[in-house]
Structures are given as structure tokens and as C-alpha cells.
Amino acid sequence: MSVREKSVKAMKPPAAPSTEAAEARASLLLRKAEGSYAFPALDSVAVQFARSLRDLIRALGAPTVQVERGETATISFADWAAASAPAIFWRYHAPPLKGPLLLAAPRPLLLQLVDIFYGGKGAPAGEREELTDAEDRFAARLGRDMGLQLAAAWRGKLGLEPELDCVTCDAAKLAAVRADDELFVQRFVLRGAPFEGRTISCAYPLAALRGIAGAEPATEIPGAADPAWASALHKTLREVRLPVRSVLARPEISLVKLLALEVGDIIPIGMPRHVPVTVAGRSFALGSIGEANGNAAIMIEHIEKGPNHD
């Protein structure tokens, strides 16, 4: 080969990346045509988040509720806020997302969840603009829990770790989002009494989603393909101890009676036929209260199905 041929070969541009590699890098954002976008990763995120919402709400005291994926829509922030009202909003800081991640739920739904959490039946409460201190604390706790569920839903796709930074009933206080900003909104519909038809929505600013088009998908766990490593991990996990919890009753009394309580007073409670059993904070089963070997016990009557129905 001549010196000239070697020089020409050295000056050739590097080969373009393969189609497969390009598709992998764009797995979070697919440009279908000029000005038209699709977000394939969000479909699987929504499926996982719907299951997590179901488990979360059941653990709060509504063991029969179901959560269905509703319609998705592209809508301006102003229209979304107006359609959600009266609502409570949660805003999250979630890098590498170039903008906030938002959740919204009807304010009556929050009041029903608070009522159930403290032992009620979730009867719809009268509408009011201000929340009590207890309701504010519950809303913040619920927001943090939903943020953890969102992080789990994104795991394996992108390392989103949403951090709750605002809880408000006033959409105008959701700074960093302008009225004309477009949002990609996913809706999750609750089924079953007393929440039938209530909707929780998750909104991603379109500009933020476009900003992660080139983000690298989360990498797999090193060594996961090694049979010996996988066997050792499986054996270790089988020995992990998890907290099992069941709430037998949540009596509710007025503040006046609470302050008047003395040693020897009795608080009446109603024992439900079935009680929820949670493991590490997640709904696991329903059981009935009884006795075994002279000890109080719970007999498992129904085990909840997991994400893969196992």
C-alpha cells in the first residue's frame, strides 16, 4: 500500500453509530416527525406507577380499591390546573429532568383518604379551601410516598429520584411552570367505593422530556448475568427480615373526650371482619382475627397479586 493510500485511509471519517445504538440512546424520546414526539418509556412507567398507587392506597385503609390507567393528553399548564380544580398539587425536583414533575389529585379525595386513615369510612367531606394541620401533614406524607413510587417506576429506565419540594392547593404557587407551558399528562382512575371515578394525574413538561432525549438508560446491575453471583444474592435475599404489620382498629374520639381520659377509662373499638396485612409498607394480604396456641393471630385468607401476578 502506498503512502498516499495510507493517508487517504487515515482521513476517512469514523463510521456512523449503528441503528440499534441510536435507538437505545433515544429510548426515552422518539422523534416520529418534525414537531411530533412520542414517549415510549412513559408507557411502562405508567403501568408500574398505577400498580404502586393501588398498593399505596390499599395500605392506607382501602383494601379493595383498584387503579386504572386513564387517557393521556398534551395540554397547557393553565388548562390542566383549571381542569384539576379544586385540587391539591405536588411538585418534585427530579434531575436529570429539565423541569419539575407534577402530580394533582382532587382535594375531596385527600379528605377521604385522611378520614379512612384515621378510622372513618371515607365519606365525602364538605368542600373547603383551607386544610387542617393534620391534613397538611398527611398531604406531605402522601406526596413523599408517591415520589418514592415514581422513582421505583422509573428505575431501569432513567435514574429519576423525585424530591418533593412543594405541596399546595393553589396552582399559581407552582413556580417554574408558566401558564402556556405544554404538559404531557397521564391520568390514573380509582375504582371502587368510596373513591369511584376519582383521578390522580401525573404531568411532565414537554420541554423537560425533550431535554432527556439523549440521556443514557440506566445500566444493569454488574454481575447479574453471573449464575454464582445471582445464586448468592438470591440466598441472601431469602434471609432478609421484613416488618409485617396489621392495624386491627383505628378508633376516633373527640378532642374533648381525649383530654378527659383518665386511667381505667375504656375506649370502645369495632373489630373488622377482615384486616389488611402489610409487609415493609406494601399491601400483602387480607386476614381474619383469631387465636392460635393461646396467642392472638391473623389467618391469611387472601394474598394480593404482585405486579407480575405472582
C-alpha positions in Angstrom: 0.0 0.0 0.0 1.4 3.4 -1.0 1.9 6.3 1.4 -0.9 8.2 -0.4 -3.3 5.3 0.1 -2.5 5.2 3.8 -3.1 8.9 4.2 -6.5 8.7 2.5 -7.5 5.8 4.7 -6.4 7.7 7.8 -8.5 10.7 6.8 -11.8 8.7 6.4 -14.4 9.8 8.9 -15.4 7.4 11.7 -18.2 5.0 11.0 -21.7 6.2 12.0 -23.1 4.5 15.0 -25.4 1.6 14.3 -29.1 2.0 14.1 -29.5 -0.2 17.3 -27.2 2.1 19.3 -29.0 5.2 18.1 -32.4 3.7 19.1 -31.0 2.7 22.5 -29.9 6.3 23.2 -33.3 7.6 22.1 -35.3 5.1 24.1 -36.7 7.8 26.3 -37.8 10.0 23.4 -38.7 9.0 19.9 -38.9 11.8 17.2 -41.6 10.5 14.8 -41.6 13.5 12.6 -40.8 17.2 12.7 -42.7 18.7 15.6 -44.2 15.4 16.6 -43.0 13.4 19.6 -43.7 10.1 21.3 -42.5 8.9 24.7 -42.3 5.1 24.7 -40.7 4.8 28.1 -43.6 6.6 29.8 -46.0 3.7 28.9 -44.2 1.2 31.1 -43.6 3.9 33.8 -47.4 4.5 33.9 -48.1 0.7 34.2 -45.8 0.4 37.2 -47.0 3.6 38.8 -50.6 2.6 38.6 -49.8 -0.7 40.5 -47.8 1.3 43.1 -50.7 3.7 43.6 -53.1 0.8 44.1 -50.8 -0.7 46.7 -50.3 2.6 48.4 -54.0 3.5 48.7 -54.8 0.0 49.9 -52.2 0.2 52.6 -53.8 3.5 53.8 -57.0 1.5 54.6 -58.9 0.9 51.3 -58.1 -2.7 50.6 -60.4 -3.2 47.7 -59.6 -0.2 45.6 -58.3 -0.6 42.0 -56.3 1.9 39.9 -56.7 2.0 36.1 -54.6 3.9 33.6 -56.7 6.6 32.1 -56.2 8.7 29.0 -53.0 10.6 28.2 -53.1 14.1 26.8 -50.9 17.1 25.8 -52.4 20.2 27.4 -51.2 23.6 28.6 -50.4 24.1 32.3 -53.2 26.6 32.7 -55.8 24.2 31.2 -54.6 21.3 33.3 -54.7 23.3 36.5 -58.2 24.5 35.7 -59.5 21.0 34.9 -58.0 19.6 38.1 -59.6 22.2 40.4 -60.4 22.0 43.3 -57.1 20.1 43.7 -54.0 19.6 45.7 -50.8 19.7 43.8 -47.4 18.2 44.5 -44.2 19.5 42.7 -41.0 17.5 42.5 -37.4 18.3 41.6 -36.3 15.3 39.6 -33.0 15.6 37.8 -31.9 14.8 35.1 -35.4 16.0 34.1 -35.0 19.6 32.9 -38.0 20.9 34.8 -40.5 20.0 37.6 -42.6 16.8 37.8 -46.1 17.5 38.9 -48.9 15.4 40.5 -52.5 16.5 41.1 -55.4 14.9 42.9 -58.9 16.2 43.8 -59.0 17.9 47.2 -62.1 15.8 48.2 -60.0 12.6 47.6 -57.4 13.8 50.0 -60.0 14.5 52.7 -61.5 11.0 52.1 -58.0 9.4 52.5 -57.5 11.3 55.7 -60.8 10.1 57.1 -60.1 6.5 56.2 -56.5 6.7 57.7 -58.0 7.8 61.0 -60.6 5.1 61.1 -63.5 6.6 59.2 -65.2 5.2 56.1 -64.1 7.8 53.6 -67.4 9.6 53.4 -67.1 12.7 51.2 -66.4 15.8 53.2 -67.7 19.3 52.6 -65.5 21.3 50.3 -63.3 24.0 51.9 -60.3 26.0 50.7 -58.1 25.5 53.7 -56.7 22.2 55.0 -56.2 21.5 58.7 -52.7 20.9 60.1 -53.3 17.2 60.2 -54.5 17.2 56.6 -51.4 19.3 55.6 -49.1 16.7 57.2 -50.9 13.8 55.6 -50.7 15.5 52.2 -46.9 15.9 52.6 -46.5 12.3 53.7 -48.6 11.1 50.8 -46.6 13.2 48.4 -43.3 11.8 49.6 -44.7 8.2 49.3 -45.9 8.9 45.7 -42.5 10.3 44.9 -40.9 7.0 46.0 -43.3 5.1 43.9 -42.4 7.3 40.9 -38.7 6.7 41.5 -39.4 2.9 41.5 -41.4 3.1 38.3 -38.5 4.9 36.5 -35.9 2.5 37.8 -34.2 0.7 35.0 -35.1 3.4 32.5 -33.6 6.6 33.9 -32.3 7.4 37.4 -35.1 9.8 38.3 -35.3 10.4 42.1 -38.2 12.8 42.6 -37.8 15.0 45.7 -40.9 16.7 46.9 -40.4 20.5 47.2 -43.9 21.9 47.1 -47.4 20.9 48.3 -50.2 23.4 47.6 -53.9 23.8 46.8 -53.0 26.9 44.7 -51.7 26.2 41.2 -50.3 29.7 41.0 -47.7 28.7 43.6 -46.2 26.1 41.3 -43.3 28.3 40.3 -41.1 27.3 37.3 -44.2 26.4 35.2 -45.8 29.0 33.0 -49.4 29.1 32.0 -48.7 28.3 28.4 -46.2 25.6 29.0 -47.3 22.3 27.5 -47.6 19.2 29.7 -47.7 15.5 28.9 -50.4 14.3 31.3 -51.1 10.7 32.4 -54.3 10.0 34.3 -54.9 7.3 36.8 -58.6 6.5 37.7 -59.6 5.0 41.1 -62.2 2.3 41.0 -64.2 1.0 44.0 -66.1 2.7 46.8 -65.7 5.3 48.2 -63.3 6.7 45.5 -65.1 5.6 42.3 -64.1 7.8 39.5 -61.6 9.9 41.4 -58.5 10.7 39.3 -54.8 11.3 40.1 -52.8 12.9 37.3 -49.1 13.0 36.6 -47.7 15.8 34.4 -44.4 16.1 32.7 -43.4 19.4 31.0 -42.9 18.6 27.3 -39.7 20.8 27.2 -38.3 18.7 30.1 -39.0 15.4 28.3 -37.3 16.7 25.2 -34.3 17.6 27.2 -33.6 14.0 28.2 -33.8 12.6 24.7 -30.1 11.7 24.6 -29.9 10.5 28.2 -28.4 7.1 28.7 -30.7 4.4 30.0 -29.9 3.1 33.5 -27.3 0.4 33.4 -27.9 -3.1 34.6 -26.5 -4.4 37.9 -23.0 -5.6 37.4 -22.7 -9.4 37.7 -26.4 -10.0 37.2 -25.6 -12.5 34.4 -23.2 -14.5 36.6 -25.1 -17.6 37.9 -22.9 -17.9 41.0 -23.4 -14.2 41.9 -27.2 -14.5 41.2 -27.4 -17.6 43.4 -25.6 -15.9 46.3 -27.8 -12.8 46.0 -31.0 -15.0 46.0 -29.8 -16.9 49.1 -29.0 -13.6 50.9 -32.4 -12.1 50.0 -34.2 -15.1 51.4 -32.7 -14.4 54.8 -33.8 -10.7 54.8 -36.3 -10.0 57.6 -39.2 -7.7 56.7 -41.6 -6.0 59.1 -45.2 -7.4 59.0 -47.9 -5.0 60.2 -51.6 -5.2 60.6 -53.9 -2.4 62.0 -56.7 -4.0 63.9 -58.7 -0.9 64.7 -58.4 2.9 64.4 -60.9 4.3 66.9 -61.6 8.0 66.7 -62.7 10.2 69.6 -63.3 14.0 70.0 -60.6 16.2 71.5 -62.9 16.9 74.5 -63.1 13.2 75.3 -59.4 12.7 74.7 -58.5 15.4 77.2 -60.9 14.0 79.7 -59.5 10.4 79.7 -58.2 9.0 82.9 -56.5 5.8 84.0 -59.1 3.0 83.9 -61.3 4.6 81.2 -62.3 2.4 78.2 -62.2 3.4 74.6 -64.7 1.2 72.6 -63.4 -0.2 69.3 -65.1 -2.0 66.5 -63.2 -5.1 65.2 -63.5 -5.5 61.5 -64.0 -9.0 60.0 -61.0 -8.6 57.7 -57.8 -6.7 58.4 -55.1 -5.7 55.9 -51.6 -7.2 56.4 -48.7 -5.1 55.1 -45.1 -6.1 54.6 -42.5 -3.3 54.6 -45.3 -0.8 54.0 -46.8 -2.6 51.0 -50.2 -4.4 50.9 -49.6 -8.1 51.1 -52.8 -9.9 52.2 -56.1 -9.8 53.9 -56.8 -11.9 57.0 -59.2 -12.5 59.8 -58.5 -12.2 63.5 -58.4 -15.3 65.7 -56.4 -17.3 68.1 -53.6 -19.9 67.8 -51.8 -21.8 70.6 -53.2 -19.3 73.1 -52.0 -16.3 71.2 -53.8 -13.7 69.2 -53.3 -14.4 65.5 -54.3 -13.5 62.0 -55.3 -16.1 59.5 -54.4 -15.2 55.9 -57.5 -15.5 53.7 -56.4 -13.7 50.5 -52.9 -12.8 49.2 -52.7 -9.8 46.9 -51.3 -10.3 43.5 -47.9 -8.7 42.7 -47.0 -6.7 39.6 -46.4 -9.9 37.7 -49.4 -11.7 39.2 -47.2 -13.9 41.4 
